[in-house]
Amino acid sequence: MKLLYFAMLRERLNRSEEEVEFEGTIAQLRDFLINRYGELEPLLKVSKFAVNEEYVEDSYFLKGGERVAVIPPVSGG
């Protein structure tokens, strides 16, 4: 699947996307990413996920091949 990173995640990882082999729920993907990028745990824990441009819940099951956007909270004023 293709992971797309936005805002602070993109800046901290120094990339906007990457390909990974993964099958499981969004909650499991979050844990996978925390395992992979432990220093970003606080940001990943509060990030939203969108699959093929639609926001999904943590229980959503990924089969592989999807485009998954990882979107951290954005502050502004």
Secondary structure, 3 states (H helix, E strand, C coil): CEEEECHHHHHHHCCCEEECCCCEEHHHHHHHHHHHCHHHHHHHHCCEEEECCEECCCCCEECCCCEEEEECCCCCC
